[in-house]
Amino acid sequence: MHAAQSNERERGLAGALLCLAACMCLFHVTWTEASRDPALCSSPVEVSAHNGWTTHVACAEQRDANTALRGPARLLFGQTLDLNVADVAALEVLPRIGPRRAAAIVATREQERFASIDDLARVPGIGPRTIEGFAGWASVEGKP
């Protein structure tokens, strides 16, 4: 990998993390001590949500519920955002995705669900470099 590509990737990741931190501040994400370190909480579950996003997380070991995390909170625990489920605002935290691209992803998904991440090539304004940048951040798994 060239130094310029490496720097660009690092800037993209830093930007995504800043977006995620801003989202957490905006939505007052509440953390338990165990949820601060994914190694201490291997099975995070949603305790409460606001507008379809997880806002309070607990460890499954501490709670009987089996509610999966939703929205950007998934990224905090090494989980991915499901492109067939995530809303526009959640998609904006992905690398190289702003409001227009996020809206285009949702509009394309409404026409035909994604079978794989490579299906993002159908979205106007998204090319191979953007798709490559989604590795570890996005997935295609959920049902409507």
C-alpha positions in Angstrom: 0.0 0.0 0.0 1.4 3.4 -0.9 2.0 6.0 1.8 -0.7 8.3 0.3 -3.3 5.5 0.4 -2.3 4.6 3.9 -2.7 8.2 5.0 -6.1 8.5 3.2 -7.3 5.4 4.9 -6.2 6.6 8.3 -7.9 10.0 7.7 -11.1 8.1 6.7 -11.1 6.0 9.8 -10.4 9.0 12.0 -13.3 10.8 10.4 -15.6 7.9 10.9 -14.6 7.6 14.6 -15.2 11.3 15.0 -18.7 11.0 13.5 -19.4 8.1 15.8 -18.2 10.0 18.8 -20.4 12.9 17.8 -23.4 10.6 17.4 -22.8 9.2 20.9 -22.8 12.7 22.3 -25.9 13.6 20.5 -27.8 10.6 21.6 -26.4 10.4 25.1 -25.1 6.8 24.8 -24.9 5.4 28.3 -22.1 3.0 29.0 -21.6 0.5 31.8 -18.1 -0.2 33.0 -18.0 -3.5 31.2 -19.2 -2.0 27.9 -16.2 0.3 27.6 -13.9 -2.5 26.7 -15.2 -5.1 24.2 -12.9 -7.7 25.7 -14.9 -7.3 29.0 -18.2 -7.6 27.3 -18.3 -10.3 24.6 -22.1 -10.3 24.4 -23.4 -6.7 24.4 -27.2 -6.2 24.4 -29.4 -3.2 24.1 -31.0 -2.0 27.3 -32.7 1.0 25.8 -33.1 2.8 22.5 -34.1 6.1 21.0 -35.3 6.5 17.4 -34.3 3.0 16.6 -30.7 3.3 17.8 -29.2 1.7 20.9 -28.6 4.3 23.6 -27.8 2.1 26.6 -25.7 -1.1 26.5 -25.2 -3.9 29.0 -23.5 -7.2 28.8 -25.6 -10.3 28.2 -24.0 -11.9 31.2 -25.5 -9.1 33.3 -29.0 -9.2 31.7 -31.5 -11.8 30.6 -32.5 -9.9 27.5 -31.2 -10.9 24.1 -31.7 -7.7 22.2 -29.1 -7.0 19.4 -27.5 -3.6 19.2 -28.8 -1.2 16.6 -27.3 1.8 14.9 -23.7 3.0 15.3 -23.5 1.4 18.7 -22.8 -1.8 16.9 -19.5 -0.4 15.7 -18.3 0.2 19.2 -18.3 -3.5 19.9 -16.7 -4.7 16.7 -20.0 -5.4 15.0 -20.9 -4.2 11.5 -23.8 -2.0 10.2 -26.2 -4.1 8.1 -26.7 -2.3 4.8 -30.2 -3.8 4.5 -31.3 -2.5 7.8 -29.3 0.7 8.8 -31.1 4.1 8.4 -29.6 7.1 6.6 -28.2 8.6 9.8 -26.4 5.4 10.8 -25.0 4.9 7.3 -23.4 8.4 7.5 -20.9 7.1 10.1 -19.3 4.8 7.5 -16.1 5.8 5.8 -16.6 8.1 2.8 -20.4 8.2 3.3 -22.2 11.5 3.8 -25.9 12.4 3.7 -26.2 12.1 -0.1 -24.5 8.7 -0.4 -26.4 7.4 2.7 -29.7 8.4 1.1 -28.6 6.8 -2.2 -27.8 3.6 -0.4 -31.3 3.5 1.2 -33.0 4.4 -2.1 -31.2 1.7 -4.0 -32.0 -0.8 -1.2 -35.7 0.0 -1.5 -35.6 -1.0 -5.2 -33.7 -4.2 -4.5 -32.1 -5.4 -1.3 -28.3 -6.0 -1.2 -27.2 -9.6 -1.5 -23.5 -8.6 -0.8 -21.4 -5.6 -0.1 -20.4 -5.7 -3.8 -24.0 -4.8 -4.7 -23.2 -1.3 -3.5 -21.8 -0.8 -7.0 -25.4 -0.2 -8.0 -25.5 2.9 -5.8 -24.8 6.1 -7.7 -21.5 7.7 -6.5 -20.1 4.6 -4.9 -17.2 2.9 -6.5 -14.7 0.1 -5.8 -12.6 2.3 -3.4 -15.6 3.1 -1.2 -16.7 -0.5 -1.2 -13.2 -1.6 -0.2 -13.3 0.9 2.7 -16.4 -0.8 4.1 -14.4 -3.9 5.1 -15.1 -4.5 8.8 -17.6 -1.6 9.0 -20.6 -2.9 7.0 -22.3 -6.2 6.2 -25.3 -7.6 4.4 -27.2 -9.9 6.8 -30.6 -8.7 8.1 -34.1 -9.1 7.0 -36.5 -6.2 6.5 
